[in-house]
Amino acid sequence: MEKTGLRIRILKFFNRHENTRALSVLFPCIFWIGIFFLLPLVLMAAYSFLQRGLYGGVSWIFTWENYARFVDPLYLKILLRTFRISFLTTIILLLIGYPMAYRIARADKRWRNILLFLVILPFWTSDLIRTYAWMLILRDTGLLNHLLQYLHIISKPLTMLYTEGAILLGIAYVYLPFMVLPLYASIEKLDPALLEAAEDLGATPFWRFLKVTVPLTKSGILAGSLLVFIPSVGVFVVSDLLGGAKAMMIGNLVQLQFGPARNWPFGSAASFILMTIVLFAVFAYLKFAGGKEALEEAR
Amino acid sequence: MDNSVELRGVTKRFGNVTAADNVSLEIRRGEFFSLLGPSGCGKTTTLRLVAGFEQPTRGEILINNVNVSNKRPYERNVNTVFQSYALFPHLTVAGNIRFGLERKKTPKDQMSKLVEEALDLVQLNEMGDRFPRQLSGGQQQRVALARALVLRPEVLLLDEPLGALDLKLRKAMQIELKSLQERIGITFIYVTHDQEEALTMSDRIAVMESGRLAQVGTPEEIYERPRTRFVADFIGESNFFSGEITAVNENNFELKTPGGLTVVLPPDQGFSVGQQVQFSVRPEKFRVDPESAETDWENKFVGEVVNKIYLGESSHYVIALSPEETITVFLKKERTGQQQVSYSVGDKVLVSWHRDDSVILVE
């Protein structure tokens, strides 16, 4: 009885204070984001304007230097390569992922779950191990070169490892599920009657795809592209293992500064530059690709 | 030869389910033709075969006297109004109507005129800029209609287009659809499970039962002269009798029912004594008089009122003619001034019907 009375009093309190109730529910979330996201971000923002300490760490002297360093063609090249690779990965994954997601979504109910399971199966091992596997396949004395030589397609090993292509392949491989799953979700919701209606009104399969399927699965295309593009910009494990020193990405640079180089301020500045560009890119993309839909939604 | 659509022995199997079984139909140009039957009878499959969404397992489909059996939907000059309307949610009403015109590469200046006309046809002139989800069910239905009709198809296929509307709107749309069809003169093939809808709108009806055609005819033929027990039962209500032929006379047959009634049947077909025959009588064909009354109709039997349901404009009586035969009778209300007779449960009454109102069923 005592407990029930207390419960009622608590409930009554929350009924009177709607906002407090909302806050109490959101609190864990706010706490989490505050401690593990916002605070480090503020710290990094501060670091990026400070000078590097003599023995690592920072010395509290304000400077623009860390940002100014980026004008160097060396870093601009890394930046450019990063976005080129991420952009290409996104395009490649769209081209591979869409037909895949489409087939899965239109497959028999029984098959659908098995196929979806296969898509997420690689998640069961760490992407580090999976990337090592790619090294074994791609290196000069690796599986692929052996096979091609054995089949007399090539006479001496192709250089595949430590190229931009290898990074592209590695990232595409790791992020495929992130493209397929949102695409699957939106394609699966697509009403088959709409596809029939398109055909009925004279649309060949090509036009049907362009005018009905793509616009109606746009949310999946947007989500999948962002889920692939954003993390692939920050990739460093894959590019480290498959790209080596020849094809450094900005993720590697940041890792290098925070790690071996012990230049936290410069690493922070690199992170912020990356973040700013990604933010603008995503914003522009959503405005360009999702604009009409957003407009429609607002009506 | 002036057929819009012709089906020749069309069979469609899905695995080991036969959805359409040897269906042969000739649908005339400008006809309002209905495919009527319970769910799962194959009417929608038949429609989809004509649309091109399904390919026949066997048989041929001709549209405008050209074999189109293996043509894709976009190669056929037919358009469909889907049960769910299937309007494109990402396009406006005008965009939906334009969809087919764009595929046909209609010139721009002509296109906007055609869209206007189509909107006009279904009285949605101000709605062109709206999106489908902003419209009511009835309005969406009209958009679906306009989208299909703007292409001037040889045949318009309608798959239970009024199924999702409430009763009042459905009635209004029935009349509207029918007059629209008469105005534009396009052949309509209309799928419905609603017998009343089929009767009010159609020029001819095909009643389907488990993939086969049960009967094809005008609404009047279907209602007044059902061929089988299924048709008689599915369309309207019927009282079924069966029995053995006891006498073959010059212009009628006599039949004895298990309950001992001797019924006179019309001389439609050749029967011989001893043959088992089934027939049906519609509930409104009976006359009910007080027990002592006189009637000149050949079939008259004294029965007892078992149940009575008052329905305002009419009353339904359940009357036992014999321990074996119980019938349902619909009696219309008479006008004031005319003799009004009402019976109560337990009353003895004289039930009679005309010989020709007994419809002999083949199965």
Interface residues (C-beta under 8 A of the other chain):
Chain A: D191 A193 L194 E196 A197 A198 E199 D200 L201 G202 A203 T204 W207 K211 V212 P215 L216 E293 E296 R299
Chain B: A51 G52 F53 R72 P73 Y74 V78 N79 T80 F82 S84 A86 L87 F88 P89 H90 F99 G100 R103 K104 F131 R147 A148 L151
